[in-house]
Amino acid sequence: MSDDESGGIFGGYYAEGEHPPIAENLIMPIPDEPPTFMVTEADTTLVDVLAEVAARRENLDHKWRALRNEQDGTGEHMVKMARLAREGCDEAFNTGRGSWCHVLAEDFAWAMAQAGHGGLRSELINVAAVAVAWIEDLDRRGK
């Protein structure tokens, strides 16, 4: 499955430059070179969130140690679920009800539909990026 087949907010489903309102805040161009990170006061939220994620990730090693080197359980059998998630996300944004929940659900569903290492890894990076962006938004809103 190509990256464009995932469609929806992060794929080829929308014409170039056409996105639901919240997606404009989430989509960033991919730089030619990897970014260099300089921590500033404005980045404190991102740094704090990533530190929390790293700590939680360490805890997962202890809890789910048996899952190392196991099958992913993803693949073509999950494509129908992914398409339904995309349709639900699109409908929500088209009717003004779109939310972080819809975006994360869609990205997670497309990750579950990936059979190969490269596609799965890429989609899981999307899932992580959306989750971090959502956490940052929660923190900004003080919830």
N, CA, C and O atoms as a GROMACS GRO file, in nm:
protein
  572
    1MET      N    1   0.086  -0.117   0.000
    1MET     CA    2   0.000   0.000   0.000
    1MET      C    3   0.090   0.123   0.000
    1MET      O    4   0.181   0.133   0.082
    2SER      N    5   0.065   0.213  -0.089
    2SER     CA    6   0.147   0.333  -0.097
    2SER      C    7   0.101   0.433   0.008
    2SER      O    8  -0.009   0.423   0.062
    3ASP      N    9   0.189   0.530   0.037
    3ASP     CA   10   0.154   0.633   0.135
    3ASP      C   11   0.030   0.709   0.092
    3ASP      O   12  -0.050   0.749   0.177
    4ASP      N   13   0.012   0.730  -0.040
    4ASP     CA   14  -0.103   0.806  -0.088
    4ASP      C   15  -0.234   0.733  -0.068
    4ASP      O   16  -0.340   0.796  -0.061
    5GLU      N   17  -0.230   0.599  -0.060
    5GLU     CA   18  -0.354   0.524  -0.045
    5GLU      C   19  -0.416   0.545   0.092
    5GLU      O   20  -0.537   0.525   0.108
    6SER      N   21  -0.336   0.585   0.192
    6SER     CA   22  -0.394   0.604   0.324
    6SER      C   23  -0.491   0.720   0.324
    6SER      O   24  -0.584   0.723   0.404
    7GLY      N   25  -0.471   0.817   0.233
    7GLY     CA   26  -0.567   0.927   0.217
    7GLY      C   27  -0.587   1.006   0.343
    7GLY      O   28  -0.497   1.018   0.426
    8GLY      N   29  -0.706   1.061   0.357
    8GLY     CA   30  -0.741   1.137   0.474
    8GLY      C   31  -0.651   1.258   0.494
    8GLY      O   32  -0.594   1.311   0.398
    9ILE      N   33  -0.639   1.299   0.615
    9ILE     CA   34  -0.571   1.422   0.647
    9ILE      C   35  -0.423   1.419   0.610
    9ILE      O   36  -0.371   1.520   0.563
   10PHE      N   37  -0.355   1.308   0.629
   10PHE     CA   38  -0.211   1.304   0.604
   10PHE      C   39  -0.175   1.235   0.475
   10PHE      O   40  -0.056   1.215   0.450
   11GLY      N   41  -0.268   1.198   0.394
   11GLY     CA   42  -0.238   1.128   0.270
   11GLY      C   43  -0.286   1.205   0.150
   11GLY      O   44  -0.301   1.327   0.155
   12GLY      N   45  -0.312   1.134   0.040
   12GLY     CA   46  -0.346   1.198  -0.085
   12GLY      C   47  -0.495   1.217  -0.106
   12GLY      O   48  -0.536   1.249  -0.218
   13TYR      N   49  -0.576   1.198  -0.006
   13TYR     CA   50  -0.721   1.208  -0.021
   13TYR      C   51  -0.766   1.349  -0.054
   13TYR      O   52  -0.861   1.367  -0.131
   14TYR      N   53  -0.700   1.450   0.002
   14TYR     CA   54  -0.733   1.588  -0.026
   14TYR      C   55  -0.641   1.641  -0.134
   14TYR      O   56  -0.525   1.600  -0.144
   15ALA      N   57  -0.693   1.731  -0.216
   15ALA     CA   58  -0.610   1.794  -0.318
   15ALA      C   59  -0.503   1.877  -0.249
   15ALA      O   60  -0.520   1.921  -0.136
   16GLU      N   61  -0.392   1.898  -0.319
   16GLU     CA   62  -0.283   1.975  -0.262
   16GLU      C   63  -0.333   2.112  -0.217
   16GLU      O   64  -0.400   2.183  -0.293
   17GLY      N   65  -0.301   2.148  -0.094
   17GLY     CA   66  -0.343   2.276  -0.039
   17GLY      C   67  -0.484   2.275   0.018
   17GLY      O   68  -0.527   2.376   0.074
   18GLU      N   69  -0.555   2.165   0.008
   18GLU     CA   70  -0.693   2.156   0.057
   18GLU      C   71  -0.694   2.063   0.178
   18GLU      O   72  -0.664   1.945   0.165
   19HIS      N   73  -0.728   2.116   0.295
   19HIS     CA   74  -0.729   2.038   0.417
   19HIS      C   75  -0.844   2.085   0.505
   19HIS      O   76  -0.885   2.200   0.498
   20PRO      N   77  -0.895   1.995   0.590
   20PRO     CA   78  -0.991   2.040   0.690
   20PRO      C   79  -0.923   2.144   0.779
   20PRO      O   80  -0.801   2.147   0.786
   21PRO      N   81  -0.999   2.230   0.845
   21PRO     CA   82  -0.941   2.341   0.920
   21PRO      C   83  -0.830   2.303   1.017
   21PRO      O   84  -0.725   2.367   1.016
   22ILE      N   85  -0.847   2.200   1.100
   22ILE     CA   86  -0.745   2.167   1.199
   22ILE      C   87  -0.620   2.109   1.133
   22ILE      O   88  -0.510   2.124   1.186
   23ALA      N   89  -0.637   2.045   1.019
   23ALA     CA   90  -0.522   1.982   0.953
   23ALA      C   91  -0.418   2.085   0.912
   23ALA      O   92  -0.299   2.052   0.907
   24GLU      N   93  -0.459   2.207   0.883
   24GLU     CA   94  -0.363   2.309   0.845
   24GLU      C   95  -0.263   2.334   0.956
   24GLU      O   96  -0.150   2.376   0.930
   25ASN      N   97  -0.303   2.309   1.080
   25ASN     CA   98  -0.212   2.326   1.193
   25ASN      C   99  -0.123   2.204   1.215
   25ASN      O  100  -0.025   2.212   1.289
   26LEU      N  101  -0.154   2.093   1.150
   26LEU     CA  102  -0.081   1.969   1.175
   26LEU      C  103   0.017   1.935   1.064
   26LEU      O  104   0.117   1.868   1.091
   27ILE      N  105  -0.008   1.978   0.944
   27ILE     CA  106   0.074   1.938   0.831
   27ILE      C  107   0.191   2.034   0.815
   27ILE      O  108   0.172   2.156   0.804
   28MET      N  109   0.312   1.978   0.813
   28MET     CA  110   0.431   2.059   0.794
   28MET      C  111   0.509   2.000   0.678
   28MET      O  112   0.510   1.879   0.660
   29PRO      N  113   0.575   2.085   0.599
   29PRO     CA  114   0.656   2.031   0.490
   29PRO      C  115   0.772   1.951   0.546
   29PRO      O  116   0.825   1.982   0.652
   30ILE      N  117   0.811   1.848   0.473
   30ILE     CA  118   0.924   1.766   0.514
   30ILE      C  119   1.052   1.835   0.468
   30ILE      O  120   1.068   1.860   0.349
   31PRO      N  121   1.145   1.866   0.560
   31PRO     CA  122   1.267   1.936   0.522
   31PRO      C  123   1.360   1.844   0.444
   31PRO      O  124   1.354   1.722   0.456
   32ASP      N  125   1.447   1.906   0.362
   32ASP     CA  126   1.546   1.829   0.287
   32ASP      C  127   1.650   1.767   0.379
   32ASP      O  128   1.700   1.658   0.352
   33GLU      N  129   1.682   1.835   0.486
   33GLU     CA  130   1.781   1.788   0.582
   33GLU      C  131   1.712   1.763   0.716
   33GLU      O  132   1.614   1.830   0.748
   34PRO      N  133   1.763   1.668   0.794
   34PRO     CA  134   1.705   1.649   0.928
   34PRO      C  135   1.720   1.777   1.009
   34PRO      O  136   1.822   1.846   0.999
   35PRO      N  137   1.619   1.809   1.090
   35PRO     CA  138   1.628   1.932   1.168
   35PRO      C  139   1.732   1.922   1.279
   35PRO      O  140   1.756   1.813   1.331
   36THR      N  141   1.791   2.033   1.314
   36THR     CA  142   1.876   2.038   1.433
   36THR      C  143   1.789   2.101   1.541
   36THR      O  144   1.714   2.194   1.515
   37PHE      N  145   1.800   2.050   1.661
   37PHE     CA  146   1.713   2.095   1.767
   37PHE      C  147   1.789   2.184   1.864
   37PHE      O  148   1.892   2.145   1.919
   38MET      N  149   1.735   2.303   1.884
   38MET     CA  150   1.785   2.395   1.984
   38MET      C  151   1.671   2.418   2.080
   38MET      O  152   1.564   2.464   2.041
   39VAL      N  153   1.692   2.387   2.205
   39VAL     CA  154   1.586   2.401   2.303
   39VAL      C  155   1.579   2.546   2.349
   39VAL      O  156   1.679   2.604   2.393
   40THR      N  157   1.462   2.604   2.338
   40THR     CA  158   1.437   2.740   2.385
   40THR      C  159   1.321   2.733   2.483
   40THR      O  160   1.260   2.628   2.500
   41GLU      N  161   1.290   2.845   2.547
   41GLU     CA  162   1.176   2.846   2.639
   41GLU      C  163   1.047   2.810   2.569
   41GLU      O  164   0.962   2.744   2.628
   42ALA      N  165   1.032   2.851   2.443
   42ALA     CA  166   0.910   2.820   2.368
   42ALA      C  167   0.896   2.670   2.344
   42ALA      O  168   0.785   2.620   2.327
   43ASP      N  169   1.008   2.598   2.342
   43ASP     CA  170   1.006   2.454   2.318
   43ASP      C  171   0.987   2.372   2.445
   43ASP      O  172   0.978   2.250   2.439
   44THR      N  173   0.981   2.438   2.559
   44THR     CA  174   0.973   2.365   2.685
   44THR      C  175   0.858   2.266   2.686
   44THR      O  176   0.875   2.154   2.736
   45THR      N  177   0.744   2.302   2.632
   45THR     CA  178   0.631   2.210   2.631
   45THR      C  179   0.665   2.084   2.553
   45THR      O  180   0.640   1.973   2.601
   46LEU      N  181   0.720   2.098   2.433
   46LEU     CA  182   0.757   1.982   2.353
   46LEU      C  183   0.862   1.898   2.425
   46LEU      O  184   0.850   1.775   2.430
   47VAL      N  185   0.963   1.961   2.481
   47VAL     CA  186   1.068   1.889   2.553
   47VAL      C  187   1.008   1.814   2.671
   47VAL      O  188   1.041   1.697   2.693
   48ASP      N  189   0.920   1.879   2.746
   48ASP     CA  190   0.857   1.814   2.861
   48ASP      C  191   0.773   1.694   2.819
   48ASP      O  192   0.778   1.588   2.881
   49VAL      N  193   0.695   1.712   2.712
   49VAL     CA  194   0.610   1.603   2.663
   49VAL      C  195   0.697   1.486   2.618
   49VAL      O  196   0.669   1.371   2.653
   50LEU      N  197   0.802   1.514   2.542
   50LEU     CA  198   0.889   1.406   2.494
   50LEU      C  199   0.961   1.336   2.610
   50LEU      O  200   0.985   1.216   2.603
   51ALA      N  201   0.995   1.410   2.716
   51ALA     CA  202   1.056   1.348   2.834
   51ALA      C  203   0.956   1.254   2.902
   51ALA      O  204   0.992   1.145   2.947
   52GLU      N  205   0.830   1.296   2.909
   52GLU     CA  206   0.727   1.209   2.966
   52GLU      C  207   0.708   1.084   2.881
   52GLU      O  208   0.693   0.974   2.934
   53VAL      N  209   0.708   1.103   2.750
   53VAL     CA  210   0.694   0.988   2.659
   53VAL      C  211   0.810   0.893   2.678
   53VAL      O  212   0.790   0.771   2.683
   54ALA      N  213   0.932   0.944   2.688
   54ALA     CA  214   1.049   0.859   2.707
   54ALA      C  215   1.040   0.780   2.837
   54ALA      O  216   1.074   0.662   2.841
   55ALA      N  217   0.994   0.844   2.943
   55ALA     CA  218   0.979   0.774   3.071
   55ALA      C  219   0.873   0.664   3.061
   55ALA      O  220   0.893   0.554   3.112
   56ARG      N  221   0.761   0.696   2.997
   56ARG     CA  222   0.655   0.596   2.980
   56ARG      C  223   0.703   0.482   2.893
   56ARG      O  224   0.669   0.366   2.917
   57ARG      N  225   0.782   0.514   2.792
   57ARG     CA  226   0.837   0.412   2.702
   57ARG      C  227   0.924   0.315   2.779
   57ARG      O  228   0.920   0.194   2.755
   58GLU      N  229   1.004   0.368   2.871
   58GLU     CA  230   1.089   0.282   2.953
   58GLU      C  231   1.003   0.187   3.037
   58GLU      O  232   1.037   0.070   3.053
   59ASN      N  233   0.892   0.238   3.090
   59ASN     CA  234   0.801   0.153   3.169
   59ASN      C  235   0.740   0.043   3.083
   59ASN      O  236   0.717  -0.068   3.132
   60LEU      N  237   0.713   0.072   2.956
   60LEU     CA  238   0.655  -0.029   2.867
   60LEU      C  239   0.749  -0.148   2.849
   60LEU      O  240   0.704  -0.262   2.837
   61ASP      N  241   0.879  -0.122   2.848
   61ASP     CA  242   0.976  -0.232   2.835
   61ASP      C  243   0.958  -0.333   2.948
   61ASP      O  244   0.966  -0.454   2.926
   62HIS      N  245   0.934  -0.283   3.067
   62HIS     CA  246   0.917  -0.373   3.180
   62HIS      C  247   0.784  -0.447   3.174
   62HIS      O  248   0.777  -0.566   3.205
   63LYS      N  249   0.680  -0.378   3.134
   63LYS     CA  250   0.546  -0.438   3.131
   63LYS      C  251   0.529  -0.536   3.016
   63LYS      O  252   0.472  -0.644   3.036
   64TRP      N  253   0.576  -0.502   2.896
   64TRP     CA  254   0.550  -0.582   2.777
   64TRP      C  255   0.677  -0.644   2.719
   64TRP      O  256   0.687  -0.661   2.598
   65ARG      N  257   0.773  -0.677   2.802
   65ARG     CA  258   0.900  -0.733   2.759
   65ARG      C  259   0.882  -0.852   2.664
   65ARG      O  260   0.962  -0.872   2.574
   66ALA      N  261   0.778  -0.930   2.684
   66ALA     CA  262   0.754  -1.049   2.604
   66ALA      C  263   0.721  -1.016   2.458
   66ALA      O  264   0.729  -1.104   2.372
   67LEU      N  265   0.683  -0.894   2.428
   67LEU     CA  266   0.645  -0.858   2.291
   67LEU      C  267   0.764  -0.827   2.201
   67LEU      O  268   0.746  -0.810   2.080
   68ARG      N  269   0.882  -0.819   2.255
   68ARG     CA  270   0.998  -0.789   2.171
   68ARG      C  271   1.015  -0.897   2.066
   68ARG      O  272   1.006  -1.016   2.094
   69ASN      N  273   1.041  -0.852   1.944
   69ASN     CA  274   1.066  -0.940   1.830
   69ASN      C  275   0.946  -1.028   1.795
   69ASN      O  276   0.962  -1.135   1.736
   70GLU      N  277   0.827  -0.985   1.831
   70GLU     CA  278   0.707  -1.059   1.797
   70GLU      C  279   0.645  -1.004   1.669
   70GLU      O  280   0.690  -0.903   1.616
   71GLN      N  281   0.543  -1.070   1.621
   71GLN     CA  282   0.470  -1.025   1.502
   71GLN      C  283   0.397  -0.895   1.533
   71GLN      O  284   0.355  -0.870   1.646
   72ASP      N  285   0.381  -0.811   1.430
   72ASP     CA  286   0.313  -0.684   1.448
   72ASP      C  287   0.161  -0.700   1.452
   72ASP      O  288   0.094  -0.624   1.521
   73GLY      N  289   0.107  -0.796   1.380
   73GLY     CA  290  -0.038  -0.816   1.376
   73GLY      C  291  -0.109  -0.718   1.285
   73GLY      O  292  -0.231  -0.705   1.289
   74THR      N  293  -0.033  -0.648   1.203
   74THR     CA  294  -0.090  -0.548   1.113
   74THR      C  295  -0.096  -0.605   0.972
   74THR      O  296  -0.038  -0.710   0.944
   75GLY      N  297  -0.166  -0.536   0.884
   75GLY     CA  298  -0.166  -0.580   0.744
   75GLY      C  299  -0.298  -0.554   0.675
   75GLY      O  300  -0.385  -0.481   0.723
   76GLU      N  301  -0.311  -0.617   0.560
   76GLU     CA  302  -0.426  -0.596   0.472
   76GLU      C  303  -0.560  -0.624   0.540
   76GLU      O  304  -0.661  -0.563   0.503
   77HIS      N  305  -0.564  -0.714   0.638
   77HIS     CA  306  -0.690  -0.745   0.706
   77HIS      C  307  -0.745  -0.625   0.784
   77HIS      O  308  -0.860  -0.629   0.829
   78MET      N  309  -0.665  -0.519   0.800
   78MET     CA  310  -0.708  -0.401   0.873
   78MET      C  311  -0.746  -0.284   0.781
   78MET      O  312  -0.783  -0.178   0.830
   79VAL      N  313  -0.737  -0.301   0.649
   79VAL     CA  314  -0.764  -0.192   0.555
   79VAL      C  315  -0.908  -0.144   0.566
   79VAL      O  316  -0.932  -0.023   0.560
   80LYS      N  317  -1.002  -0.234   0.581
   80LYS     CA  318  -1.143  -0.193   0.591
   80LYS      C  319  -1.163  -0.101   0.711
   80LYS      O  320  -1.231   0.001   0.701
   81MET      N  321  -1.103  -0.136   0.824
   81MET     CA  322  -1.113  -0.052   0.944
   81MET      C  323  -1.051   0.085   0.917
   81MET      O  324  -1.105   0.187   0.960
   82ALA      N  325  -0.938   0.087   0.848
   82ALA     CA  326  -0.870   0.213   0.818
   82ALA      C  327  -0.955   0.302   0.729
   82ALA      O  328  -0.963   0.424   0.750
   83ARG      N  329  -1.018   0.242   0.630
   83ARG     CA  330  -1.105   0.321   0.541
   83ARG      C  331  -1.224   0.378   0.616
   83ARG      O  332  -1.265   0.492   0.592
   84LEU      N  333  -1.280   0.300   0.706
   84LEU     CA  334  -1.392   0.349   0.788
   84LEU      C  335  -1.346   0.464   0.878
   84LEU      O  336  -1.419   0.562   0.897
   85ALA      N  337  -1.226   0.452   0.934
   85ALA     CA  338  -1.174   0.559   1.019
   85ALA      C  339  -1.153   0.687   0.937
   85ALA      O  340  -1.183   0.797   0.985
   86ARG      N  341  -1.103   0.673   0.815
   86ARG     CA  342  -1.084   0.790   0.728
   86ARG      C  343  -1.218   0.854   0.696
   86ARG      O  344  -1.233   0.976   0.702
   87GLU      N  345  -1.317   0.771   0.661
   87GLU     CA  346  -1.449   0.825   0.629
   87GLU      C  347  -1.509   0.898   0.749
   87GLU      O  348  -1.568   1.006   0.734
   88GLY      N  349  -1.493   0.840   0.868
   88GLY     CA  350  -1.544   0.905   0.989
   88GLY      C  351  -1.474   1.036   1.017
   88GLY      O  352  -1.538   1.134   1.055
   89CYS      N  353  -1.343   1.039   0.998
   89CYS     CA  354  -1.266   1.161   1.018
   89CYS      C  355  -1.307   1.268   0.918
   89CYS      O  356  -1.332   1.383   0.954
   90ASP      N  357  -1.315   1.229   0.792
   90ASP     CA  358  -1.354   1.324   0.688
   90ASP      C  359  -1.493   1.380   0.714
   90ASP      O  360  -1.515   1.500   0.703
   91GLU      N  361  -1.586   1.293   0.750
   91GLU     CA  362  -1.723   1.338   0.778
   91GLU      C  363  -1.725   1.435   0.895
   91GLU      O  364  -1.794   1.537   0.892
   92ALA      N  365  -1.649   1.402   0.999
   92ALA     CA  366  -1.645   1.490   1.117
   92ALA      C  367  -1.592   1.628   1.080
   92ALA      O  368  -1.649   1.729   1.122
   93PHE      N  369  -1.484   1.634   1.003
   93PHE     CA  370  -1.429   1.764   0.965
   93PHE      C  371  -1.520   1.837   0.868
   93PHE      O  372  -1.532   1.959   0.876
   94ASN      N  373  -1.583   1.765   0.778
   94ASN     CA  374  -1.673   1.829   0.681
   94ASN      C  375  -1.798   1.886   0.746
   94ASN      O  376  -1.862   1.975   0.690
   95THR      N  377  -1.834   1.836   0.863
   95THR     CA  378  -1.952   1.885   0.934
   95THR      C  379  -1.915   1.973   1.055
   95THR      O  380  -2.001   2.006   1.137
   96GLY      N  381  -1.787   2.009   1.064
   96GLY     CA  382  -1.744   2.098   1.172
   96GLY      C  383  -1.727   2.033   1.307
   96GLY      O  384  -1.718   2.103   1.408
   97ARG      N  385  -1.723   1.899   1.312
   97ARG     CA  386  -1.708   1.828   1.440
   97ARG      C  387  -1.572   1.763   1.454
   97ARG      O  388  -1.549   1.689   1.550
   98GLY      N  389  -1.481   1.790   1.361
   98GLY     CA  390  -1.350   1.724   1.364
   98GLY      C  391  -1.273   1.753   1.491
   98GLY      O  392  -1.280   1.863   1.546
   99SER      N  393  -1.199   1.654   1.536
   99SER     CA  394  -1.125   1.668   1.661
   99SER      C  395  -0.994   1.591   1.655
   99SER      O  396  -0.969   1.515   1.561
  100TRP      N  397  -0.912   1.612   1.756
  100TRP     CA  398  -0.789   1.536   1.768
  100TRP      C  399  -0.820   1.386   1.772
  100TRP      O  400  -0.745   1.305   1.717
  101CYS      N  401  -0.928   1.350   1.836
  101CYS     CA  402  -0.967   1.208   1.846
  101CYS      C  403  -0.984   1.148   1.707
  101CYS      O  404  -0.937   1.037   1.681
  102HIS      N  405  -1.049   1.220   1.618
  102HIS     CA  406  -1.069   1.171   1.481
  102HIS      C  407  -0.936   1.155   1.409
  102HIS      O  408  -0.913   1.055   1.341
  103VAL      N  409  -0.848   1.255   1.423
  103VAL     CA  410  -0.719   1.251   1.354
  103VAL      C  411  -0.635   1.134   1.404
  103VAL      O  412  -0.578   1.059   1.324
  104LEU      N  413  -0.627   1.117   1.536
  104LEU     CA  414  -0.546   1.009   1.592
  104LEU      C  415  -0.604   0.873   1.555
  104LEU      O  416  -0.530   0.780   1.523
  105ALA      N  417  -0.736   0.859   1.561
  105ALA     CA  418  -0.800   0.732   1.525
  105ALA      C  419  -0.770   0.696   1.380
  105ALA      O  420  -0.742   0.580   1.350
  106GLU      N  421  -0.776   0.794   1.291
  106GLU     CA  422  -0.748   0.767   1.150
  106GLU      C  423  -0.603   0.725   1.130
  106GLU      O  424  -0.576   0.626   1.062
  107ASP      N  425  -0.510   0.798   1.189
  107ASP     CA  426  -0.369   0.762   1.172
  107ASP      C  427  -0.338   0.625   1.232
  107ASP      O  428  -0.264   0.547   1.172
  108PHE      N  429  -0.394   0.597   1.348
  108PHE     CA  430  -0.371   0.466   1.410
  108PHE      C  431  -0.428   0.355   1.322
  108PHE      O  432  -0.364   0.251   1.304
  109ALA      N  433  -0.546   0.377   1.268
  109ALA     CA  434  -0.608   0.274   1.183
  109ALA      C  435  -0.522   0.247   1.060
  109ALA      O  436  -0.505   0.132   1.021
  110TRP      N  437  -0.466   0.353   0.998
  110TRP     CA  438  -0.379   0.331   0.881
  110TRP      C  439  -0.249   0.263   0.920
  110TRP      O  440  -0.193   0.187   0.841
  111ALA      N  441  -0.200   0.289   1.040
  111ALA     CA  442  -0.081   0.216   1.086
  111ALA      C  443  -0.112   0.067   1.096
  111ALA      O  444  -0.030  -0.017   1.057
  112MET      N  445  -0.228   0.033   1.146
  112MET     CA  446  -0.266  -0.108   1.162
  112MET      C  447  -0.285  -0.176   1.027
  112MET      O  448  -0.279  -0.299   1.019
  113ALA      N  449  -0.308  -0.100   0.921
  113ALA     CA  450  -0.330  -0.157   0.788
  113ALA      C  451  -0.200  -0.178   0.710
  113ALA      O  452  -0.203  -0.230   0.598
  114GLN      N  453  -0.087  -0.139   0.766
  114GLN     CA  454   0.041  -0.151   0.696
  114GLN      C  455   0.100  -0.291   0.716
  114GLN      O  456   0.102  -0.344   0.826
  115ALA      N  457   0.147  -0.349   0.605
  115ALA     CA  458   0.206  -0.483   0.613
  115ALA      C  459   0.358  -0.478   0.619
  115ALA      O  460   0.419  -0.565   0.681
  116GLY      N  461   0.420  -0.380   0.557
  116GLY     CA  462   0.565  -0.374   0.550
  116GLY      C  463   0.625  -0.285   0.657
  116GLY      O  464   0.560  -0.196   0.711
  117HIS      N  465   0.752  -0.310   0.685
  117HIS     CA  466   0.824  -0.236   0.788
  117HIS      C  467   0.823  -0.085   0.761
  117HIS      O  468   0.791  -0.007   0.851
  118GLY      N  469   0.858  -0.044   0.639
  118GLY     CA  470   0.867   0.098   0.607
  118GLY      C  471   0.736   0.172   0.624
  118GLY      O  472   0.732   0.279   0.684
  119GLY      N  473   0.628   0.115   0.570
  119GLY     CA  474   0.496   0.179   0.581
  119GLY      C  475   0.448   0.183   0.725
  119GLY      O  476   0.394   0.284   0.770
  120LEU      N  477   0.467   0.074   0.798
  120LEU     CA  478   0.424   0.069   0.938
  120LEU      C  479   0.502   0.170   1.021
  120LEU      O  480   0.444   0.243   1.100
  121ARG      N  481   0.632   0.173   1.002
  121ARG     CA  482   0.715   0.267   1.078
  121ARG      C  483   0.671   0.411   1.051
  121ARG      O  484   0.656   0.490   1.144
  122SER      N  485   0.652   0.444   0.925
  122SER     CA  486   0.611   0.579   0.886
  122SER      C  487   0.477   0.616   0.949
  122SER      O  488   0.462   0.727   1.002
  123GLU      N  489   0.382   0.526   0.943
  123GLU     CA  490   0.250   0.554   1.000
  123GLU      C  491   0.256   0.564   1.153
  123GLU      O  492   0.185   0.646   1.212
  124LEU      N  493   0.340   0.483   1.217
  124LEU     CA  494   0.353   0.493   1.362
  124LEU      C  495   0.419   0.625   1.403
  124LEU      O  496   0.387   0.680   1.509
  125ILE      N  497   0.511   0.676   1.320
  125ILE     CA  498   0.568   0.808   1.346
  125ILE      C  499   0.457   0.913   1.339
  125ILE      O  500   0.452   1.005   1.421
  126ASN      N  501   0.366   0.900   1.240
  126ASN     CA  502   0.251   0.991   1.232
  126ASN      C  503   0.167   0.983   1.358
  126ASN      O  504   0.125   1.086   1.412
  127VAL      N  505   0.140   0.860   1.405
  127VAL     CA  506   0.060   0.842   1.526
  127VAL      C  507   0.128   0.912   1.644
  127VAL      O  508   0.063   0.984   1.720
  128ALA      N  509   0.258   0.892   1.659
  128ALA     CA  510   0.331   0.955   1.769
  128ALA      C  511   0.327   1.107   1.757
  128ALA      O  512   0.308   1.177   1.856
  129ALA      N  513   0.345   1.159   1.635
  129ALA     CA  514   0.344   1.304   1.614
  129ALA      C  515   0.208   1.364   1.649
  129ALA      O  516   0.200   1.469   1.714
  130VAL      N  517   0.101   1.298   1.608
  130VAL     CA  518  -0.033   1.348   1.640
  130VAL      C  519  -0.057   1.342   1.790
  130VAL      O  520  -0.112   1.436   1.848
  131ALA      N  521  -0.016   1.233   1.853
  131ALA     CA  522  -0.035   1.221   1.998
  131ALA      C  523   0.039   1.331   2.073
  131ALA      O  524  -0.015   1.391   2.165
  132VAL      N  525   0.163   1.358   2.033
  132VAL     CA  526   0.240   1.464   2.098
  132VAL      C  527   0.176   1.601   2.073
  132VAL      O  528   0.167   1.682   2.165
  133ALA      N  529   0.132   1.627   1.949
  133ALA     CA  530   0.066   1.754   1.919
  133ALA      C  531  -0.060   1.771   2.002
  133ALA      O  532  -0.089   1.881   2.050
  134TRP      N  533  -0.135   1.662   2.019
  134TRP     CA  534  -0.258   1.668   2.099
  134TRP      C  535  -0.225   1.699   2.245
  134TRP      O  536  -0.291   1.781   2.308
  135ILE      N  537  -0.122   1.634   2.298
  135ILE     CA  538  -0.081   1.658   2.437
  135ILE      C  539  -0.039   1.804   2.454
  135ILE      O  540  -0.077   1.869   2.551
  136GLU      N  541   0.038   1.855   2.358
  136GLU     CA  542   0.079   1.996   2.366
  136GLU      C  543  -0.044   2.088   2.364
  136GLU      O  544  -0.048   2.187   2.437
  137ASP      N  545  -0.141   2.056   2.281
  137ASP     CA  546  -0.263   2.136   2.275
  137ASP      C  547  -0.338   2.130   2.407
  137ASP      O  548  -0.388   2.232   2.456
  138LEU      N  549  -0.347   2.011   2.466
  138LEU     CA  550  -0.411   1.998   2.598
  138LEU      C  551  -0.341   2.086   2.700
  138LEU      O  552  -0.406   2.157   2.778
  139ASP      N  553  -0.207   2.080   2.700
  139ASP     CA  554  -0.130   2.159   2.798
  139ASP      C  555  -0.152   2.309   2.776
  139ASP      O  556  -0.162   2.384   2.872
  140ARG      N  557  -0.159   2.352   2.650
  140ARG     CA  558  -0.183   2.494   2.621
  140ARG      C  559  -0.320   2.538   2.672
  140ARG      O  560  -0.337   2.651   2.718
  141ARG      N  561  -0.416   2.447   2.663
  141ARG     CA  562  -0.552   2.480   2.709
  141ARG      C  563  -0.569   2.462   2.858
  141ARG      O  564  -0.672   2.499   2.915
  142GLY      N  565  -0.467   2.404   2.923
  142GLY     CA  566  -0.471   2.389   3.069
  142GLY      C  567  -0.565   2.283   3.119
  142GLY      O  568  -0.615   2.292   3.231
  143LYS      N  569  -0.590   2.181   3.037
  143LYS     CA  570  -0.682   2.074   3.080
  143LYS      C  571  -0.605   1.960   3.140
  143LYS      O  572  -0.665   1.860   3.181
   0.00000   0.00000   0.00000
